[in-house]
């Protein structure tokens, strides 16, 4: 594929609002995780929470969409001059020629949780509960589309943790097919009780900040985030999408293929689409959830493809696992790495697992990567790898 320019980014996550705040946290090795204080969820775990959501107010014209997830989306859209960049693209291409493709898994589940608790004696939900605008998987895409005054093709992708990585592939296909000239891609996932208790029931939550690739790792830390990128058929940009790979190994509902077969296939496809050999990749942002099985499987896939030399790190110790927003959040971290000349650390590791081979960095390193890979591997074996690079 020809490189596809990425002309704007925006992010809101537990390490800060906007690119500058995020880069500062990465540079300092500062985590956004904290002991669980989400509503009344009585779980001994750590979370990545965006404090500004509670005080966020949606514009009057979009009040019907008010829920935690759409407030988080609004916070993201307000960062890094993203609205202005989309407005310029809208004037250039026309609103009907700009698509919106977003990933989410939780969407507005929290709004239904609140409605369920407020049901009447007959079991009916409150009259004001609006499923379509506040909970459905399309809610956040519809919200963003209206907020940015866009009228092109739009849909949500919900493939667990690979959701907002796969949106890049969707945008490339739609632009290549002539369906649109530009696309807003991204992902938004917010914390809710269902997801916290759901992961707890799978025995996947750690009682401490997550420790990817650590010998005593025992699970993940959940987080929430919103992130967006603007891809254009033509445009001036220092960052481009070079390739992507997708696979679905369907090995198990919640466990990865033990040899990382699906992950390896996605990474190889991403390199092939970019026209690159493995040696061309300077840094890999790992999926790196810190669960024993996931890290082991990804380590095998990385080792088969890259050997033990390529620099790797997992940034989930910074943000937590933001589920459907993980792909875009980590793609943006990769873009920051390309721009800043640094590679972020893997936080909280105390003792490296001697059975894992990847060269996982535990300190932020100065580097000038030209091409990077970002991995996102979802439940059910739904995998995606992205290759981003400095524009020529």
Secondary structure as UniProt FT lines:
FT   STRAND          4..13
FT   TURN            14..15
FT   STRAND          16..17
FT   HELIX           19..28
FT   STRAND          33..35
FT   TURN            39..40
FT   STRAND          46..48
FT   HELIX           51..53
FT   TURN            54..55
FT   HELIX           60..65
FT   HELIX           68..77
FT   TURN            80..81
FT   HELIX           82..93
FT   HELIX           95..97
FT   STRAND          98..103
FT   TURN            107..108
FT   HELIX           109..117
FT   TURN            121..122
FT   TURN            127..128
FT   HELIX           131..134
FT   TURN            137..138
FT   HELIX           139..147
FT   TURN            148..149
FT   STRAND          154..157
FT   HELIX           160..162
FT   HELIX           163..176
FT   TURN            177..178
FT   STRAND          182..189
FT   HELIX           193..201
FT   TURN            202..203
FT   TURN            212..213
FT   TURN            215..216
FT   STRAND          222..223
FT   STRAND          225..232
FT   STRAND          239..248
FT   TURN            258..259
FT   HELIX           261..274
FT   HELIX           278..280
FT   STRAND          283..285
FT   HELIX           292..306
FT   TURN            307..308
FT   STRAND          311..313
FT   HELIX           316..319
FT   HELIX           323..325
FT   HELIX           326..340
FT   STRAND          342..343
FT   TURN            347..348
FT   TURN            354..355
FT   STRAND          359..360
FT   STRAND          365..366
FT   STRAND          371..378
FT   HELIX           379..381
FT   STRAND          382..390
//
